[in-house]
Amino acid sequence: MAQAKVLPQYIAGLSAAFGAFCMGASMGWSAPAEKMLTEDEDYGFPVSGDQFGWISSLLTLGATVVCIPIGFIIDIFGRRPTMLALIPPYMVGWFLMIFANSVIMLYFGRFILGVCGGAFCVAASMYSTEISTIDTRGKLGSFFQLNTVSGLLYGSIVGGFTPLLATNILCAILPLIFALVHYFMPESPVYYAMKGRRDDATKSLIWLRGKNCDISEELNEMMEASNKGVDEPKVNIFRALRRPITLKGLSIAVILQALQQWTGINAIMFYSTSIFEEVGAGLPGRVCTVLIGLTQVVMTLIAALIIDKAGRRILLLVSAFFMAITTCLMGVYFQMSQSDPDSVTSIGWLPITSILLFIVFFSIGFGPVPWLIMAELFTEDVKSVAGSIAGTSNWFSAFLVTLLFPILKNCIGSGPTFWIFSAIAIVAFVYCLLCVPETKGKTLAEIQLMLAGGKKGKDAETSFDPKIEGLKENL
């Protein structure tokens, strides 16, 4: 039999991850919009700096409140239908942003965009890893972060070089593009297996792997992992979440997601324009913001290409080490500029270089890897809910960091604020070194054995299901 095709997996994975592109565009909107709202009053009404802080952070708060509910919803209705159902409320959010005549409308618009984007982030990352083979799992898992940072770049470009109304419209059309493309993709075969729909799971796998690929072994493993097709009763989700192996995996996923945000990435991205203007860079702040976004896209693409070769854990360690150094250097610069402004006139390149290097090393490690590991650590009966809990940790941390960053800057200064991020990056390095397992190239059973302290499991023996061949002929 022929090997599994990878192109259908990439097409389906990229189409789902385009939901993350929509969320990234909403996040990228913030940096160029700050000046338009607080100084130029492009909406026709005043927006204070504190109000803009809430406008920025309500996006992440919306994502926070939806993560756990969406984990149950995608298990009930499916990954694909749930993502398609998010389009109408997504458009409501952008209509509020386009026609806003008060700060309250902006608050509600951003919150709704966060709810829809956060739901996409859980469903899309789950879908991408569920449709992949072991060999493509790393790349498909990275599509989520790649699309997020591509959306950030898109939001920075349209926000930096078009009027506010055009920016809002250009961002509002993205969910419609998603619906048009993803409508033609298959549902996750894992979801069908969870529901005991063997024939539908078979058809989905044939679409994803190709008609000439023997999917018998993979299908049987899915059915067994989902407690369908065997005589075992379905485990209560709350009892399943209390299993020691699940708790260990959940602690790893939650801590990695929190560390991703507390190292400062969203503070730098949301306020990058004002940071560059503060240091007096030779380039306009909006150009530097686009440069950051472009750097992030390129490095995340590189990470997607090497993540299945280098491994997850080593990328996290390299990422945390250099993030600690670069945020420390940013803190040094800002502290020097505050105490003696003349002393930094000749090193204006330092904060820009440090920020760009921070983005480089974040993008190859702590950007994509926590989302990928989140989808690798759990058995099928708890994956959606456990992943949602981890996602909640990410977005709540992002909300707090985005909200607290300008407050900390005003209270203790930019230098000590960046030193806090540096200290957290050091903690992240130590945690990854001591506690995070390597999941590269391992099956779900092997990962579960590893979490339990066991040795690498053996591959299951190949089986053949003649019913599959009949279904192939009918497709």
N, C-alpha and C positions, 0 to 999 in steps of 0.2 A: 504493500500500500504506500501511497505517496505521503510525504511529510506534510504537516499542516501549513497552509498558506499564511503568510504574515500580513499581506496587504489588506485583506478584509478586517483583520484585527486593528490595524492602524487606522483605517477609515472610520470604523465604529468608535474606536477610542478617541480619536481627534474630534469627532462630531460631538461626543458627550462632553469632552473637555472644553468645547467652545462655550459651555455654560460658565466655566471658570474665566474665560476671556471676557464675558459680559461683566462678571464681578470685578475683574481686574480693571476694566474701563471705569467702573464706578469708583474704585479706589484711586485710580490715576487722575480722576476729575478734581480731586481735592487740592493738589499742589498748585496748579495754575489758576484754579478758581478763587484761591484765598485773596489775591489782590483785587480781582474783579468784584468780589462781594464786599470786602471790608474797606477798600479805598475808592474804587471807581463806582460803587453802588450800581452795578449793571442791572440789577433787578428793579431799581427805582425806589428802594427803601434801604435804610442803613442796617448794616450787620456788624456788630462789634466783634472784637477778637475772641472774646469768651463764647459768643454765640456761634462763631465759626468753628470753634473747638468742638462744640456739641454737634454741629452739622457734620463735621468729619467723623466724629466718634460714634454717632448714632448708626452709621452703616454697620460697624462692627458689633454694636449692641443688638441690632436686628438679626445679624448672623448668629449671635450667641443664643438668643431665645429659641431659634428654630431648629438647632442642631439635634437635640434629643428627640423632639416630636417627629422630625423627618426620618429618623432611624426606624421608628415604628411604621410610619406611612409607607416608606419604600418596601417594607416587608409585607404590607397588606396589599398595596395596589401595584407594586412593581417599580423598577428603577426608571424605565423609559416613560411610562404613562405619567409618573410623578413629575419628571423633568419637563415634559410637554405641558402639563397643567400649571406650571409656574409662569408661563408666558403671559397670560392675562394680568395677574397681579404685578408682574414686572413692568408691564406697560402702564399700569396705574401709577406706579412709583415715578416713572419718567414723565408722565403727564403732569403730575404735581410739581416736578422740578421745572418743567418747561413753562407752565402757567402760574408759577408761584407769585403771589402778591403779598406775602407775609413770611416772616421767619418760621411761623408754625407750619406752613405748608412745606417749607424746606425740611423741617424736622421730620414730618410724616413721610415725605417723599424719600428721604435718605434711609429712614428706618425700614420702609417697605422694600427698597432696593437691597438693603442688607439681609432682610428675611429671605428674599428670593435667591440672592447670591449665595448666602450661607447654605441654603437647601441644595443648590447646585453643587456646592463644594463637597458635601457629603455623598450625594447620589452619584455624581460624576466620577469621583475617585473610587467609589465602590464598584461602579459599573466597569470602569477601565480595567481594574485588576481581575474582575470576575470573567471577563471575556478573553483574557490572555492565556497563553501557555506559559510554562515556567521560563522558557527562553526569552519571551517577549515581555514578561511581567514588569521588569524594571523600567523598560522604555515606556510602556503604556502607563505605568504608574507615574512616570515623570511628566506625561502629557498634561496632567492637571496643573502642575506648577509652571510648566512652559507656557500654557495658555493664560494663566493668571498674570505672569510678568509681561507677556505680549499684550494683554489687555491694559496693563498699567502703562506700557509704552504708548499704546494707541490713545489712551485718555490724556497722557501728557502732551502728545503731539497736537491732537485736535483742540485741547484746552489752551495750549500755549500759542497757537497760531490762527485760531478762528474766534469769532465773537461768541459770547456765552450761549446765545440761543442756538447757533449752529453746533456748538459743542454738545449741548443737550440732545439735539435731534440726532446727531451722528452717533451718540451713545445709545439712544433709544431704539435705533433700528437693529441693534445687535441681537436682542432676544428673538426678533422676527426671523433673522437669518438662521439662528439656531433651530427654531421650530421647523423651518423649511428643510433643513438638512437632516436633522435627527429623526424626523418622522419616518424616514425610510430605513432606519437601522433596526436590527433585531433586539428583542428583550434579552437580558442576561440569562444564559442557560442555568446559572446557579439559582436564580429566582424561580425558574420553572421547576428545578429539582426540589427546592424547598417546598413547593406546592404539590409535589408528587406528579407533576405533569411531564411524564417521561417523553412522550412523543414531541411535545413542544420544545423541551430541552434538546432533543435530538436534532430537530430542524434548526434550532438556533446554532448548535455546534457545527452542523454541516455548512451553514452560511458562513460561519467564522473560520472554519478550518479547511473548507473545500470538500467537494463531493467524493474525491478519491482518497480522502484521509480516513484511517480507521480510528473512530472516536469511541469505540466500545469501552476501552479501559477508563478513559477520562469520564465518560458518562456514568459508568458504574460507580466510580469513586465519588462523583457528585451526588448520586442518589443515596449512597451509603452515608456520606458525610452529613446529609440533610435529614437523616433518619426517615427517609421515604423509601418504599420498596422493601423495607425490612419490618420485622414485627416489634420494633422498639417504639414505645409511646413518645410523643413529642414532649421535650423537656420544657418546663416552665422557664421563661426568659429570665425572671428574677433569680430563680434558683441557679440557672446556668451561669449568670454573671458572678455568682459567689463561689464558683469553682476556683481552687487555688491557682491553676494554670491561667484561667481567664483573668483573675485579679492581678497576676504578675504581668501578663501582657498588657492589661489596661493601665497599670501604673507606668509602664515604659512608654506607651503611646501618649498618655496624658502629660507626662513630664516633658517628653520631647516636643509636643505641640506648644506647651507653655514656654519652654526655653526658646523655641523659634521666635516667639514674639518678644520675650523679655530681653533678648539681646539687642533689640532696638530697631528692627527693620522697618516697621510701619511708621515709627517716629521719624525716621530719616526720609522715607518715601513720601509721607503725607506733608511734611514741612520742608522738603528739599529745596523748593524755590526760595523760601525765606532764609534758609540756612546759607545758601550760596550768596544771596544778596547781602547777608550780614557779614560775610568774610570779605566782601568787596572783590569778588572774582572778576577777571577781565571779561568773561562772557556773561550775557544776560542770564538771570536765574532760570528762566524757562528753557533756555538752550542747555544749561547744565542738567536740568531735570530730565530732558530728553536723552542726554548723554548717559545719565544713570540708567534710565529705562532700557536703552539699547545695550548697554553693558550687561544688564541683568538677563535680557533675552538671549544674548550670545552665550553667556556662561551657563545658563540653564539648559540650552540646547546641547552644549558640550557635556554637561552632567548626564543628560538623557542618553548620550551615546556611550558613556563610560561606566554608567552605574551598574550594569550587569557584568562588567569586567573587573572594576576596581573593588566593588563591594560597598555596602551601605555604611558600615561602621567606620572604615578608614576615611570616607568622605566627610562624615560627621566630625571626626577628630581634627582633620586638616581645617575644616571650616571653622570650628570653634576656636582653634589656636590663633588663626589669623584675624578672626573677628575681634578677639581680645586685644591683639596688638593694635589694630587700626582704630578701634574706639578709644583706646588709651591715648594714642597720638592725637586724635581729635580733641580729647579732653585737655591735653597739654597745650595745644594751640589756643583753644578758647580761654583757658586760664591765663596764659601769657598775654593774650590780647586784652583781657579785662584788667590785669594788674599794670601792664605797661604796653599800651597800643603801639608805640613806636618800635618795640622789639620784634614785632611780627610782620613788619612791612616787607621784609625780604623773603618771607616763607609763606606767602599767601597760597602757594601751590600745595602746602601740606594738608589742609583739611579736604581740599578737592581730591587729591590723590588718595588720602585715607578713606574717604567715602567711596570712591570708585573701587578700591581694593576690598573694602568691606563688602560691597555688592558682589564682587567677583567670587569671594570665598563663601559668602552666604548662599549664592546661587548654585554652587557645586555641591553643597552639603545640606545645611539646615533649611534651605528653601524646599527642595523636592523630597528629601529622604524621610522626614517625619510623616508626610502624607502617604508615602509608599509603605513604610513599615506599619503604619496604622492599619492598612488594608491586608497586611500579610500575617499578623500575629494571632488572628482569632478564627475559631471554627465557624462554620456557616450559620449555626443556630444563634450565635451572639454577635456576628460580625457587624451588622447594621447598627445595632444599639450601642455596642462598645465603641465603634467608630464614631458614632454621633457624640458620645460622651467625650471622646478625645477631641473632636472638632469643637465642642463647646469650650473646652479648655483653651483652644487656640484663639477663638474669636473673643472670648471674655478677656483673655490676656491682651489681645490687640486693642480692645475697647479701653482697657485701663491704661495701656501704654500711650495710646493716641490722646487720651484725655489728660493724662498726668504730665506728658512731656513738656508742653508749654508752661504748665504750672511750676514744674521743677526748675525749668530754665529761669523763670522769673524769681523763684524763691532762693535757690542755691547757686544759680549760674550755669552756663552751658558746660563748662569744664567738669565740675563734679557730676553733672547729669550723665555725661558720656563715660565717666569713670564707673558709674553704677552699671552701665551696660557692659563695660569691660569686665567688671567683677563677675557679672552673671555669665558671660562667655567662658570665663575660667571655670566656673561651676559646671557649665555645660560640657566642657572638655573632660573634666574628672568623671562626671556621670557617665558619659559615653564610653570612657575607657574602662570603667568598672562594671557597668550594669547593662549596657546595650548589646544584645547578641547580633551575630552576623546572619542575615536571612538570605543572602544571595544564593540562588540556585537550589534552594531547599523546598521540598514539598510541604504542604500544610501539616502532614503527619510528622515530618522531621522537625518542623519548627515547634510543634506542640511537645515533642519529646525533649527538645532542647530546653524549652521553658521549664519542663518538669525535672531537668537535670539529667536526662538520659542521653544516650548516644544516638548518632544519626540512624534513622530508620531505613529499612530496606524498601526498595521500590516494589509496588504491587505487581503481581504477575499479570501479563496481558490476557484479556478475555475478549471473546467475540460474541456479538449479539446479532443474530441473523435478521431480527426485526428492523435494524437500522438500514440494512441494504434495501429493504422494500421501500422504506421512506425515501431513501436517496433517489430511487427510480421515479418517484412521484413528484420530485422537485424540479 
